[in-house]
């Protein structure tokens, strides 16, 4: 009889344990729905690694199939995201440990460095390579003529803007940097350049809202709006024409977009650090409609901040192409599309301007391949014209 009672007690206890385990996802769901959203950033997939290693050929006999199924189940567990965030939150809150690659925190500011020893001298291309690249850009500009200016936009850098928080290794500055050497060569060749990094330093502590969020790596939507207003004014002076400026007012309450605190999202914690000073522009339909800029934009993710808001549609025409890293076309709704680089020359000739935007940290990839591709196509077209002229 006692044995039967023990069996009943064990069965009840087992059912309770199962019920508790099954209720865990519900508890997380009730607490915060965002806990179950996929983890941010690039996640290493064990199933992908196994699939690549065995070329999709798994066997029950050598246990490769079991390994693959175990990894598949582990990666798709409903509680994986909240449990990872819970662990990350614990280590961040109690030990200030960040379980995110390439992200560092100094004081209350988050920074991203692809190399823990990064400073201005890192990845310097060298004077000769920079001169050769700018020479090609000069020839592209000569081909297009002054009516289609190529304007280099140097995106602001948080490492400059908040350099006072950085350790000495990241503060090191030198003229032998891609940023300074490229800018110097552009000016020397009389090519158009707007240094938003310098502009932001001049605006520091003078703006109504942060130009960089404490947990962001890109300029804020507010900072991007100020920068694009400067661009429109620059182009108006350059082309002696009038273009549409953005019409907006600053939100009076705390609000942010993903890009304003993107590094904070990559921490994958339950409660990312906030910057309560953040304010977003509220875009208002302009009362007077002027001509919008038709541009070909080649940029890194800094232009995403513009593309995901109404700022893009207020300033640029709907047929302005945004070529993300010169690899993917992002339409006005910021969706990715394939691009046909064979149409590059004709598209450039249709534009009011060509915008090349680069983050300072990535200046070794200045132009993202656009300069080399355009230069080669111009040379190819010139050779065809010469052959055609000889035949005549």
Secondary structure, DSSP 8 states (H G I E B T S, - for coil): -HHHHHHHHHHHHHHHHHHHHHHHHHHHHHH-GGGGS--SS----HHHHHHHHHTT---TTTTHHHHHHHHHHHHT-TTHHHHHHHHHHHHHHHH----STTEEEETTEEEE-SSTT--TTTT---HHHHHHHHHHHHHHHHHH-GGGEEEEEE---HHHHTGGGS-HHHH---SSSHHHHHHHHHHHTT-EEEEHHHHHHHHTT-SSS-SB-TT-SSB-HHHHHHHHHHHHHHHHHHHT-------EEE-SS----GGGGHHHHHT--SS----TT---EEE---SS----B-EEEEE-GGGHHHHTSTHHHHHB-TT-EEEETTTEEE-TT--EE---GGGHHHHHHT-SEEEEEE-GGGGGGTTTTHHHHHHHHHHHHHHHHHHHHHH-
